[in-house]
Amino acid sequence: MRLLLDTHIWLWSLLDPERLHSRVIESLESPDSEIWLSPISIWELTMLADKGRVTLDLSVDAWIAEAFDRAPLHEAHLTFEVAATAHQIELPHPDPADRFLAATAKVLDLTLVTADKRLLALQDLSLMANR
């Protein structure tokens, strides 16, 4: 299975794994799974850290480098096609990060792992709910 982690799922997997459903944990740990992360999640982490909504024990850059050393991920490139598709994603809120994550999953044929109810309501996307 090819899994794109929503930003909160990625952070929970490293900082607060008890928030993950057992099905999500099994999928993340499965040798048959490819785990993907969007650069949008890195950007979101930097914004959360700047606002004090996430506390890290290292600088953001050092924390990200250590996180990638501990759990290597495939980079889900932000392409022209992803950007164009993001414009077509219909969400009940204007969050650009969610649009880009949904578009990335759609374009790259990845399953988006999320607990976000608004993303889970999308119809034409492969989703794994953290519930």
C-alpha positions in Angstrom: 0.0 0.0 0.0 1.2 3.5 -0.9 0.4 5.8 2.0 0.6 9.6 2.0 0.7 10.9 5.6 -1.4 13.9 6.5 0.8 16.3 8.6 -0.8 15.4 11.9 -0.5 11.7 11.2 3.3 12.1 10.5 3.7 14.1 13.7 1.7 11.8 15.8 3.6 8.8 14.5 6.8 10.4 15.9 5.7 12.5 18.8 2.4 10.9 20.1 2.0 7.4 18.6 -0.8 6.5 21.0 -3.1 8.8 19.0 -2.8 6.4 16.1 -5.4 3.7 15.5 -4.0 0.2 15.5 -4.9 -0.3 11.8 -2.9 2.8 10.9 0.1 1.6 13.0 0.0 -1.8 11.3 -0.1 -0.2 7.9 2.8 2.1 8.7 4.9 -0.8 10.0 4.1 -3.2 7.2 7.0 -4.0 5.0 4.6 -3.9 2.1 3.8 -0.3 2.7 5.5 2.7 1.0 5.2 5.8 3.3 5.1 9.1 1.5 5.3 12.7 2.8 4.5 15.9 1.0 6.8 19.0 1.3 3.6 20.7 2.4 3.9 18.8 5.7 7.3 20.2 6.3 6.0 23.7 5.6 3.1 23.0 8.0 5.4 21.8 10.7 7.5 24.9 10.5 4.4 27.1 10.7 3.1 25.1 13.8 6.5 25.4 15.5 6.7 29.1 14.8 3.2 29.6 16.3 4.1 27.4 19.4 1.5 24.8 18.5 4.1 22.1 18.3 7.0 21.8 20.7 10.2 20.1 19.5 13.2 19.2 21.5 15.5 20.4 18.7 15.5 23.2 16.1 12.9 22.5 13.4 15.7 21.7 10.8 17.5 19.4 13.1 14.2 17.7 14.2 13.2 17.1 10.6 16.7 15.6 9.7 16.5 13.3 12.7 12.9 12.3 11.9 14.0 11.3 8.3 16.9 9.4 9.7 14.6 7.4 12.0 11.8 6.8 9.5 12.8 7.3 5.9 10.0 8.5 3.7 9.3 8.9 0.0 9.1 12.5 -1.1 5.8 13.3 -2.8 6.9 16.0 -5.2 4.9 19.1 -5.6 4.4 19.2 -9.3 2.6 21.4 -11.8 -0.1 18.7 -12.1 -0.5 18.6 -8.3 -0.9 22.4 -8.2 -3.5 22.4 -10.9 -5.4 19.5 -9.3 -5.3 21.3 -5.9 -7.5 24.0 -7.5 -10.1 21.4 -8.4 -10.4 19.9 -4.9 -13.7 20.9 -3.3 -13.3 21.3 0.4 -15.7 23.1 2.8 -12.7 25.3 4.0 -10.0 27.2 2.3 -7.0 25.5 3.8 -4.3 25.3 1.0 -2.3 22.6 2.8 -5.3 20.2 2.8 -5.9 21.0 -0.9 -2.3 20.2 -1.8 -2.3 17.0 0.3 -5.5 15.8 -1.3 -4.3 16.7 -4.8 -1.0 14.9 -4.2 -2.8 11.7 -3.1 -5.0 11.9 -6.2 -2.2 12.7 -8.7 0.3 10.1 -7.4 -2.4 7.5 -6.7 -1.6 7.4 -2.9 -3.9 6.6 0.0 -4.2 9.7 2.3 -3.9 8.7 5.9 -5.8 11.3 8.0 -8.0 11.9 11.0 -9.4 15.1 9.4 -13.2 14.7 9.0 -13.3 17.3 6.2 -10.7 15.3 4.1 -12.4 12.0 4.9 -15.6 13.4 3.3 -13.9 13.6 -0.1 -15.4 11.2 -2.5 -12.9 10.5 -5.3 -9.8 9.9 -3.2 -8.3 6.8 -1.6 -8.4 7.4 2.2 -7.4 5.7 5.4 -9.2 7.0 8.5 -7.3 7.2 11.7 -10.4 6.0 13.7 
